[in-house]
Amino acid sequence: MDYYPGAFLWGLSASGWSVIGFPILMAIGFVSTMPFNCLADRGKPRLALIIGAGCYALFFGLELRHSTPSARASWALGQELPATTTILALKQHDTFNDGFFVHAKLSMSRADMEQIASGDEWIRSITSDRFASLFPDDRFPQLTSFLDDEYVNQLAFRTDTAQLFYAPDEDLLYVTRHSRSSEP
């Protein structure tokens, strides 16, 4: 996923791995329609069509609810997005062996950021190097900088699986979270 405001189809995109995944999806689709085909073969094609469409709509709705950019950004933060937050960019990538990452750039007030960082799991940090590689067009303080005042207005927090970086001059919050499970 590579989302930004105005992105086509919410930034949903597929990699070259979809070539491998397509035959697998065909097999899954074939097996998942077997109960409805059996029902249709027994002389109840309309009932099979209605039940199949209902199941499809239910599963599609559940998946869509968890796949929106706001749902992924909320997962990365570990809580719901404040109402005044705007998602400026959201990226998700899968490393296959090490799980997946969600990275977000959010427009957020300092009060909202402090409320998020007030949780017990967040500890103060000075790291911003991860975000500099993710968002190369934005300016971040360099860890090797000899100018201490470069960090004066910057706020950063981390947990075992996530990092936050807040730039109060622009009211921007950068967040990244790593997971080995299949969430979000």
Residue frames as a rotation matrix with the C-alpha (Angstrom) as fourth column:
MET 1
0.587 0.809 0.000 0.00
0.809 -0.587 0.000 0.00
0.000 0.000 -1.000 0.00
ASP 2
-0.700 -0.712 -0.055 1.26
0.708 -0.702 0.073 3.46
-0.091 0.012 0.996 -0.88
TYR 3
0.322 0.943 0.087 -1.43
0.937 -0.330 0.116 5.96
0.138 0.044 -0.989 0.13
TYR 4
-0.863 -0.354 -0.360 -1.42
0.411 -0.906 -0.095 9.74
-0.293 -0.230 0.928 -0.13
PRO 5
-0.096 0.901 -0.423 -4.35
0.033 -0.422 -0.906 12.17
-0.995 -0.101 0.011 -0.52
GLY 6
0.365 0.367 -0.856 -5.89
-0.809 -0.330 -0.486 11.70
-0.461 0.870 0.176 -3.96
ALA 7
-0.721 -0.679 0.137 -4.23
-0.538 0.674 0.507 8.31
-0.437 0.292 -0.851 -4.54
PHE 8
-0.162 0.626 -0.763 -5.96
-0.844 0.313 0.436 6.11
0.511 0.714 0.478 -7.10
LEU 9
0.444 0.468 -0.764 -7.85
-0.052 0.865 0.500 3.27
0.894 -0.182 0.408 -5.33
TRP 10
0.959 -0.041 0.282 -6.47
-0.285 -0.185 0.941 4.41
0.013 -0.982 -0.189 -1.92
GLY 11
0.130 -0.990 -0.044 -2.96
-0.991 -0.129 -0.042 3.53
0.036 0.049 -0.998 -3.07
LEU 12
0.475 0.050 0.878 -3.67
-0.274 0.957 0.094 -0.19
-0.836 -0.285 0.469 -3.18
SER 13
0.354 -0.429 -0.831 -1.14
-0.919 0.008 -0.395 -1.78
0.176 0.903 -0.391 -5.46
ALA 14
0.928 -0.053 0.368 0.28
-0.033 0.974 0.224 -5.22
-0.371 -0.220 0.902 -6.11
SER 15
0.024 -0.981 -0.190 3.84
-0.765 -0.141 0.629 -6.33
-0.644 0.130 -0.754 -6.63
GLY 16
-0.275 -0.247 -0.929 5.23
-0.875 0.465 0.135 -8.96
0.399 0.850 -0.344 -8.94
TRP 17
-0.945 -0.067 0.320 4.26
-0.237 0.815 -0.529 -11.58
-0.225 -0.576 -0.786 -6.35
SER 18
-0.036 0.999 -0.013 0.69
-0.688 -0.034 -0.725 -11.31
-0.725 -0.018 0.689 -7.61
VAL 19
-0.017 -0.047 -0.999 1.75
-0.906 0.423 -0.005 -13.51
0.422 0.905 -0.049 -10.54
ILE 20
-0.862 -0.321 -0.393 2.41
-0.120 0.882 -0.456 -16.31
0.493 -0.346 -0.798 -8.05
GLY 21
-0.834 0.534 0.140 -0.63
-0.178 -0.019 -0.984 -15.49
-0.522 -0.845 0.111 -5.94
PHE 22
-0.285 0.779 -0.559 -3.14
-0.955 -0.279 0.098 -15.53
-0.080 0.562 0.824 -8.79
PRO 23
-0.306 0.202 -0.930 -3.14
-0.346 0.887 0.307 -19.32
0.887 0.416 -0.201 -9.32
ILE 24
-0.918 -0.026 -0.395 -3.41
0.346 0.432 -0.833 -19.81
0.192 -0.901 -0.388 -5.56
LEU 25
-0.690 0.705 -0.164 -6.40
-0.469 -0.607 -0.642 -17.45
-0.552 -0.366 0.749 -5.43
MET 26
-0.261 0.582 -0.770 -8.00
-0.849 0.241 0.470 -19.36
0.459 0.776 0.432 -8.29
ALA 27
-0.573 -0.003 -0.820 -7.72
0.171 0.978 -0.123 -22.61
0.801 -0.211 -0.560 -6.31
ILE 28
-0.931 0.247 -0.270 -9.09
0.233 -0.170 -0.958 -20.95
-0.282 -0.954 0.101 -3.16
GLY 29
-0.528 0.763 -0.372 -11.97
-0.802 -0.592 -0.076 -19.47
-0.278 0.258 0.925 -5.17
PHE 30
-0.335 0.369 -0.867 -12.79
-0.526 0.691 0.496 -22.85
0.782 0.622 -0.037 -6.68
VAL 31
-0.703 0.005 -0.711 -12.82
0.471 0.753 -0.460 -24.62
0.533 -0.658 -0.531 -3.31
SER 32
-0.909 0.334 -0.248 -14.77
0.040 -0.522 -0.852 -21.84
-0.414 -0.785 0.462 -1.55
THR 33
-0.425 0.798 -0.427 -17.58
-0.904 -0.396 0.161 -21.96
-0.041 0.454 0.890 -4.12
MET 34
-0.855 0.036 -0.517 -18.08
-0.113 0.961 0.253 -25.73
0.506 0.275 -0.818 -3.86
PRO 35
-0.762 0.629 -0.154 -20.81
0.422 0.302 -0.855 -25.56
-0.491 -0.716 -0.496 -1.15
PHE 36
-0.213 0.702 -0.679 -22.80
-0.488 -0.679 -0.549 -23.09
-0.846 0.215 0.488 -3.25
ASN 37
-0.530 -0.029 -0.848 -22.36
-0.819 0.279 0.502 -25.24
0.222 0.960 -0.171 -6.38
CYS 38
-0.959 0.195 -0.206 -23.62
0.237 0.949 -0.208 -28.30
0.155 -0.248 -0.956 -4.47
LEU 39
-0.468 0.824 -0.318 -26.68
0.186 -0.259 -0.948 -26.34
-0.864 -0.503 -0.032 -3.35
ALA 40
-0.194 0.359 -0.913 -27.28
-0.844 -0.535 -0.031 -25.14
-0.499 0.765 0.407 -6.92
ASP 41
-0.789 -0.160 -0.593 -26.93
-0.491 0.744 0.453 -28.73
0.369 0.649 -0.665 -8.24
ARG 42
-0.865 0.493 -0.096 -29.63
0.448 0.672 -0.590 -29.87
-0.227 -0.553 -0.802 -5.83
GLY 43
-0.235 0.822 0.519 -32.12
0.867 -0.064 0.494 -27.64
0.439 0.566 -0.697 -7.61
LYS 44
0.674 0.455 -0.582 -31.84
0.688 -0.675 0.268 -24.43
-0.271 -0.581 -0.767 -5.57
PRO 45
-0.130 -0.814 0.566 -29.74
0.927 -0.302 -0.223 -22.09
0.352 0.496 0.794 -7.73
ARG 46
0.297 0.283 0.912 -31.41
0.071 -0.959 0.275 -18.88
0.952 -0.017 -0.305 -6.51
LEU 47
0.998 0.056 0.008 -30.83
-0.008 -0.002 1.000 -19.79
0.056 -0.998 -0.002 -2.86
ALA 48
0.381 -0.924 0.022 -27.19
0.892 0.373 0.256 -20.65
-0.245 -0.078 0.966 -3.64
LEU 49
-0.117 -0.392 0.912 -26.75
0.675 -0.705 -0.217 -17.30
0.729 0.590 0.347 -5.40
ILE 50
0.625 0.428 0.653 -28.31
-0.153 -0.753 0.640 -15.33
0.766 -0.500 -0.405 -2.53
ILE 51
0.944 -0.305 -0.125 -26.28
0.221 0.303 0.927 -17.12
-0.245 -0.903 0.354 0.16
GLY 52
0.170 -0.930 0.326 -23.07
0.985 0.168 -0.035 -16.82
-0.022 0.327 0.945 -1.89
ALA 53
0.027 -0.101 0.995 -23.60
0.391 -0.914 -0.103 -13.10
0.920 0.392 0.015 -2.50
GLY 54
0.869 0.349 0.350 -24.37
-0.183 -0.430 0.884 -12.54
0.459 -0.832 -0.310 1.19
CYS 55
0.728 -0.667 -0.160 -21.21
0.575 0.467 0.671 -14.36
-0.373 -0.581 0.724 2.30
TYR 56
-0.053 -0.754 0.655 -19.14
0.931 -0.275 -0.241 -12.43
0.362 0.597 0.716 -0.22
ALA 57
0.315 0.245 0.917 -20.59
0.072 -0.969 0.235 -9.09
0.946 -0.008 -0.323 0.94
LEU 58
0.998 0.063 0.014 -19.96
-0.013 -0.009 1.000 -9.98
0.063 -0.998 -0.008 4.61
PHE 59
0.444 -0.896 -0.009 -16.33
0.802 0.393 0.450 -11.00
-0.399 -0.207 0.893 4.07
PHE 60
-0.073 -0.434 0.898 -15.66
0.784 -0.582 -0.218 -8.07
0.617 0.688 0.383 1.76
GLY 61
0.624 0.400 0.672 -17.10
-0.053 -0.836 0.547 -5.63
0.780 -0.376 -0.500 4.30
LEU 62
0.940 -0.312 -0.141 -15.05
0.211 0.203 0.956 -7.07
-0.269 -0.928 0.257 7.16
GLU 63
0.137 -0.946 0.293 -11.85
0.965 0.194 0.176 -6.94
-0.223 0.258 0.940 5.11
LEU 64
0.094 -0.045 0.995 -12.51
0.575 -0.813 -0.091 -3.46
0.813 0.580 -0.051 3.80
ARG 65
0.923 0.320 0.212 -13.02
0.008 -0.568 0.823 -2.15
0.384 -0.758 -0.527 7.33
HIS 66
0.704 -0.706 -0.080 -9.51
0.292 0.185 0.938 -3.31
-0.648 -0.683 0.336 8.31
SER 67
0.040 -0.718 0.695 -7.83
0.969 0.198 0.148 -2.30
-0.244 0.667 0.704 5.06
THR 68
0.831 0.285 0.478 -8.56
0.425 -0.880 -0.213 1.43
0.360 0.380 -0.852 4.92
PRO 69
-0.107 -0.917 0.385 -5.68
0.284 -0.399 -0.872 3.87
0.953 0.016 0.303 5.38
SER 70
0.061 0.161 0.985 -7.21
-0.776 -0.613 0.148 5.18
0.628 -0.773 0.087 8.62
ALA 71
0.958 0.276 0.078 -7.47
-0.268 0.764 0.587 1.63
0.102 -0.583 0.806 10.04
ARG 72
0.521 -0.835 -0.177 -3.82
0.672 0.529 -0.518 0.95
0.526 0.151 0.837 9.21
ALA 73
-0.233 -0.582 0.779 -2.68
-0.090 -0.784 -0.614 4.30
0.968 -0.213 0.131 10.64
SER 74
0.497 0.481 0.722 -4.68
-0.776 -0.126 0.619 3.60
0.388 -0.868 0.311 13.81
TRP 75
0.950 -0.194 -0.244 -3.01
0.251 0.940 0.229 0.21
0.185 -0.279 0.942 14.09
ALA 76
0.104 -0.979 0.174 0.42
0.545 -0.091 -0.834 1.82
0.832 0.181 0.524 13.69
LEU 77
-0.215 -0.124 0.969 -0.36
-0.532 -0.817 -0.223 4.30
0.819 -0.563 0.109 16.48
GLY 78
-0.853 -0.051 -0.519 -1.84
0.326 0.725 -0.606 1.62
0.407 -0.686 -0.603 18.72
GLN 79
-0.445 0.773 -0.453 -5.09
0.478 -0.223 -0.850 3.59
-0.758 -0.594 -0.270 19.15
GLU 80
0.421 0.709 0.566 -7.77
0.884 -0.179 -0.433 5.39
-0.206 0.683 -0.701 17.18
LEU 81
-0.573 -0.565 0.593 -6.75
0.718 -0.695 0.031 8.46
0.395 0.444 0.804 15.20
PRO 82
-0.523 0.402 -0.752 -7.85
0.366 -0.691 -0.623 11.78
-0.770 -0.601 0.214 16.74
ALA 83
0.407 0.854 0.323 -10.71
0.688 -0.054 -0.723 13.40
-0.600 0.517 -0.610 14.81
THR 84
0.797 -0.090 -0.597 -8.58
-0.286 -0.927 -0.243 16.33
-0.532 0.364 -0.764 13.60
THR 85
-0.168 -0.937 0.307 -5.84
-0.117 0.328 0.937 14.13
-0.979 0.121 -0.165 12.14
THR 86
0.752 0.284 -0.595 -5.15
-0.608 -0.047 -0.792 14.09
-0.253 0.958 0.137 8.39
ILE 87
0.402 -0.615 0.678 -3.27
0.402 0.784 0.473 11.22
-0.822 0.082 0.563 6.76
LEU 88
0.452 -0.330 -0.829 -0.68
-0.696 -0.712 -0.096 12.74
-0.558 0.620 -0.551 4.43
ALA 89
-0.042 -0.461 -0.887 1.06
-0.819 0.524 -0.234 9.49
0.573 0.716 -0.399 3.47
LEU 90
0.400 0.137 0.906 0.83
-0.692 0.693 0.201 5.83
-0.601 -0.708 0.372 4.41
LYS 91
-0.018 -0.486 -0.874 3.06
-0.847 0.472 -0.245 3.02
0.531 0.736 -0.420 3.25
GLN 92
0.521 0.113 0.846 2.89
-0.603 0.750 0.271 -0.67
-0.603 -0.652 0.459 4.01
HIS 93
0.165 -0.458 -0.874 5.30
-0.820 0.428 -0.380 -3.30
0.548 0.779 -0.305 2.89
ASP 94
0.925 0.180 0.335 5.85
-0.320 0.843 0.432 -6.96
-0.205 -0.507 0.838 3.62
THR 95
-0.001 -0.992 -0.124 9.29
-0.996 -0.010 0.087 -8.45
-0.088 0.124 -0.988 4.13
PHE 96
0.396 0.321 -0.860 7.90
-0.512 0.855 0.083 -12.03
0.762 0.408 0.503 3.91
ASN 97
-0.071 -0.490 -0.869 10.40
0.455 0.759 -0.465 -13.40
0.888 -0.428 0.169 6.47
ASP 98
-0.871 -0.388 -0.301 10.31
0.445 -0.365 -0.817 -10.64
0.207 -0.846 0.491 9.08
GLY 99
-0.131 0.893 -0.430 6.65
0.790 -0.168 -0.589 -9.61
-0.599 -0.417 -0.684 8.94
PHE 100
0.084 0.237 0.968 5.36
0.844 -0.533 0.058 -6.31
0.530 0.812 -0.245 7.66
PHE 101
-0.727 -0.369 -0.579 5.74
0.600 -0.750 -0.276 -2.60
-0.332 -0.549 0.767 8.34
VAL 102
0.445 0.782 0.436 3.25
0.855 -0.515 0.052 0.27
0.265 0.349 -0.899 8.33
HIS 103
-0.680 -0.651 -0.337 4.67
0.694 -0.720 -0.010 3.80
-0.236 -0.241 0.941 8.01
ALA 104
0.373 0.868 0.328 2.50
0.906 -0.417 0.073 6.91
0.200 0.270 -0.942 8.24
LYS 105
-0.885 -0.458 0.083 2.89
0.441 -0.882 -0.167 10.67
0.150 -0.111 0.982 7.98
LEU 106
0.084 0.979 -0.186 0.08
0.965 -0.034 0.259 12.45
0.248 -0.201 -0.948 9.81
SER 107
-0.528 -0.092 0.844 -0.88
-0.019 -0.992 -0.121 16.07
0.849 -0.080 0.522 10.31
MET 108
0.324 0.566 -0.759 -1.65
0.715 0.379 0.587 16.32
0.619 -0.733 -0.282 14.02
SER 109
0.592 -0.070 0.803 -1.62
-0.395 -0.893 0.214 18.90
0.702 -0.444 -0.557 16.81
ARG 110
-0.514 -0.857 0.037 0.96
-0.397 0.199 -0.896 18.66
0.761 -0.475 -0.443 19.59
ALA 111
-0.293 0.480 0.827 -1.79
-0.935 0.040 -0.354 18.06
-0.203 -0.876 0.437 22.17
ASP 112
0.780 0.587 -0.218 -3.05
-0.625 0.751 -0.214 15.03
0.038 0.303 0.952 20.24
MET 113
0.247 -0.781 -0.574 0.50
-0.221 0.531 -0.818 13.71
0.943 0.329 -0.041 19.88
GLU 114
-0.639 -0.506 0.579 1.15
-0.639 -0.070 -0.766 14.10
0.429 -0.860 -0.278 23.62
GLN 115
0.224 0.798 0.560 -2.05
-0.927 0.352 -0.129 12.22
-0.300 -0.490 0.818 24.39
ILE 116
0.822 0.024 -0.568 -0.91
-0.330 0.834 -0.442 9.34
0.463 0.551 0.694 22.16
ALA 117
-0.046 -0.966 -0.256 2.63
-0.097 0.259 -0.961 9.32
0.994 -0.019 -0.105 23.61
SER 118
-0.156 0.013 0.988 1.34
-0.940 -0.309 -0.145 9.42
0.303 -0.951 0.060 27.20
GLY 119
0.818 0.461 -0.346 0.67
-0.383 0.883 0.271 5.68
0.430 -0.089 0.898 27.08
ASP 120
0.713 -0.511 0.481 2.82
-0.404 0.262 0.877 3.49
-0.573 -0.819 -0.020 29.29
GLU 121
0.645 -0.444 0.621 4.51
0.599 0.800 -0.050 1.67
-0.475 0.404 0.782 26.42
TRP 122
0.706 -0.372 0.603 6.04
0.373 -0.528 -0.763 4.79
0.602 0.763 -0.234 24.77
ILE 123
0.453 -0.643 -0.617 9.47
0.673 -0.207 0.710 5.87
-0.584 -0.737 0.339 26.00
ARG 124
0.794 -0.171 -0.583 11.39
-0.337 -0.922 -0.189 9.02
-0.506 0.347 -0.790 24.99
SER 125
0.317 -0.678 0.663 13.90
0.790 0.576 0.211 8.61
-0.525 0.457 0.718 22.17
ILE 126
0.118 -0.292 -0.949 15.95
-0.331 -0.913 0.240 10.74
-0.936 0.285 -0.205 19.76
THR 127
-0.597 -0.412 0.688 15.80
0.395 0.595 0.700 8.52
-0.698 0.690 -0.192 16.70
SER 128
0.373 0.708 -0.600 14.69
-0.380 -0.474 -0.794 9.90
-0.846 0.525 0.093 13.37
ASP 129
-0.590 -0.730 -0.344 16.98
-0.610 0.124 0.783 8.03
-0.529 0.672 -0.518 10.97
ARG 130
-0.614 0.435 0.658 14.30
0.520 0.851 -0.077 5.47
-0.593 0.295 -0.749 10.11
PHE 131
0.442 0.882 -0.165 11.92
0.495 -0.393 -0.775 8.20
-0.748 0.261 -0.610 8.93
ALA 132
0.055 -0.504 -0.862 14.57
-0.563 -0.728 0.390 10.01
-0.825 0.464 -0.324 6.89
SER 133
-0.912 -0.404 0.076 14.84
-0.183 0.567 0.803 6.97
-0.367 0.718 -0.591 4.60
LEU 134
-0.414 0.838 0.355 11.05
0.784 0.527 -0.327 6.47
-0.461 0.143 -0.876 4.43
PHE 135
0.758 0.652 0.019 10.18
0.601 -0.687 -0.409 10.08
-0.254 0.321 -0.912 3.64
PRO 136
-0.132 -0.981 0.142 13.22
0.968 -0.097 0.230 11.44
-0.212 0.168 0.963 1.77
ASP 137
-0.118 0.124 0.985 11.58
0.569 -0.805 0.170 14.75
0.814 0.580 0.025 0.81
ASP 138
0.884 0.442 0.153 11.09
0.103 -0.504 0.858 15.74
0.456 -0.742 -0.491 4.46
ARG 139
-0.039 -0.925 0.378 13.79
-0.371 -0.338 -0.865 17.20
0.928 -0.174 -0.330 6.71
PHE 140
0.909 0.207 -0.363 14.89
0.226 0.485 0.845 15.32
0.351 -0.849 0.394 9.82
PRO 141
0.587 -0.754 0.294 17.75
-0.798 -0.477 0.368 16.05
-0.137 -0.451 -0.882 12.23
GLN 142
0.362 -0.567 -0.740 20.86
-0.302 0.680 -0.669 14.00
0.882 0.465 0.074 11.57
LEU 143
0.963 -0.002 -0.270 22.04
0.236 0.493 0.837 11.70
0.132 -0.870 0.475 14.35
THR 144
0.149 -0.986 -0.070 25.65
0.988 0.151 -0.017 12.67
0.027 -0.067 0.997 13.59
SER 145
0.476 0.103 0.873 24.93
0.329 -0.942 -0.068 16.41
0.815 0.320 -0.483 13.78
PHE 146
-0.520 -0.705 -0.482 27.21
0.772 -0.146 -0.618 18.51
0.365 -0.694 0.620 15.97
LEU 147
-0.713 0.363 0.599 24.45
-0.366 -0.922 0.122 21.09
0.597 -0.132 0.791 16.38
ASP 148
-0.895 0.359 -0.264 22.53
0.433 0.564 -0.703 20.20
-0.104 -0.744 -0.660 19.54
ASP 149
-0.575 0.715 -0.399 19.85
-0.390 -0.668 -0.634 22.80
-0.719 -0.209 0.663 18.78
GLU 150
-0.692 0.327 -0.643 18.72
-0.594 0.249 0.765 20.66
0.410 0.912 0.022 15.85
TYR 151
-0.617 0.428 -0.660 16.96
0.480 0.870 0.116 18.40
0.624 -0.245 -0.742 18.41
VAL 152
-0.988 0.156 -0.009 15.43
-0.083 -0.574 -0.814 21.17
-0.132 -0.803 0.580 20.55
ASN 153
-0.332 0.929 -0.165 11.98
-0.893 -0.366 -0.263 21.19
-0.305 0.060 0.951 18.90
GLN 154
-0.241 0.206 -0.948 11.90
-0.608 0.730 0.313 17.51
0.756 0.652 -0.050 17.93
LEU 155
-0.040 0.307 0.951 10.04
-0.906 0.391 -0.164 14.86
-0.422 -0.868 0.262 19.91
ALA 156
-0.171 -0.045 -0.984 10.54
-0.641 0.764 0.076 11.14
0.748 0.644 -0.160 19.41
PHE 157
0.084 0.265 0.960 9.23
-0.887 0.459 -0.049 8.06
-0.454 -0.848 0.274 21.20
ARG 158
-0.366 -0.215 -0.905 9.59
-0.687 0.718 0.108 4.32
0.627 0.662 -0.411 20.72
THR 159
0.550 0.398 0.735 8.37
-0.734 0.649 0.198 0.92
-0.398 -0.648 0.649 21.86
ASP 160
-0.174 -0.615 0.769 9.66
-0.097 0.788 0.608 -2.55
-0.980 0.032 -0.197 21.04
THR 161
-0.241 0.171 0.955 7.83
0.836 0.536 0.115 -2.55
-0.492 0.827 -0.272 17.70
ALA 162
0.577 0.569 0.586 7.07
0.784 -0.586 -0.204 1.11
0.227 0.578 -0.784 16.92
GLN 163
-0.606 -0.709 -0.360 8.59
0.752 -0.659 0.031 4.58
-0.259 -0.252 0.933 16.62
LEU 164
0.677 0.730 0.097 7.03
0.732 -0.654 -0.191 8.04
-0.076 0.200 -0.977 16.70
PHE 165
-0.600 -0.793 -0.105 8.66
0.775 -0.609 0.169 11.24
-0.198 0.020 0.980 15.55
TYR 166
0.543 0.838 -0.062 6.96
0.818 -0.544 -0.185 14.61
-0.189 0.049 -0.981 15.91
ALA 167
-0.662 -0.656 0.362 8.04
0.724 -0.684 0.087 17.83
0.190 0.320 0.928 14.20
PRO 168
-0.037 0.744 -0.667 6.13
0.803 -0.375 -0.463 20.62
-0.594 -0.553 -0.584 16.02
ASP 169
-0.648 -0.236 -0.724 7.13
-0.128 -0.903 0.409 23.33
-0.751 0.358 0.555 13.53
GLU 170
-0.822 0.344 -0.453 5.04
-0.472 0.033 0.881 21.57
0.319 0.938 0.135 10.86
ASP 171
-0.085 0.764 0.639 2.59
-0.873 0.252 -0.417 19.74
-0.480 -0.594 0.646 13.20
LEU 172
0.295 0.098 -0.950 3.61
-0.721 0.676 -0.154 16.44
0.627 0.731 0.270 11.59
LEU 173
0.215 -0.195 0.957 3.70
-0.739 0.608 0.290 13.06
-0.638 -0.770 -0.014 13.29
TYR 174
-0.037 -0.316 -0.948 5.61
-0.799 0.579 -0.162 10.21
0.600 0.752 -0.274 11.69
VAL 175
0.232 0.152 0.961 4.90
-0.787 0.610 0.094 6.70
-0.572 -0.778 0.261 12.91
THR 176
-0.123 -0.248 -0.961 6.22
-0.742 0.666 -0.077 3.28
0.659 0.704 -0.265 11.97
ARG 177
0.197 0.215 0.957 5.25
-0.830 0.555 0.046 -0.12
-0.521 -0.803 0.288 13.39
HIS 178
-0.515 -0.443 -0.734 6.54
-0.722 0.685 0.094 -3.61
0.461 0.578 -0.673 12.68
SER 179
0.229 0.596 0.770 4.63
-0.837 0.523 -0.157 -6.83
-0.496 -0.609 0.619 13.21
ARG 180
-0.860 -0.498 -0.107 5.31
-0.494 0.765 0.414 -10.48
-0.124 0.409 -0.904 12.57
SER 181
-0.468 0.773 0.428 1.62
0.377 0.612 -0.695 -11.39
-0.799 -0.164 -0.578 12.80
SER 182
-0.568 0.290 0.771 -0.97
0.813 0.049 0.580 -10.93
0.130 0.956 -0.263 10.10
GLU 183
0.441 0.692 -0.572 -2.49
0.735 -0.644 -0.213 -7.76
-0.516 -0.326 -0.792 11.62
PRO 184
-0.549 0.828 -0.119 -3.82
-0.444 -0.409 -0.797 -5.23
-0.708 -0.385 0.592 10.63
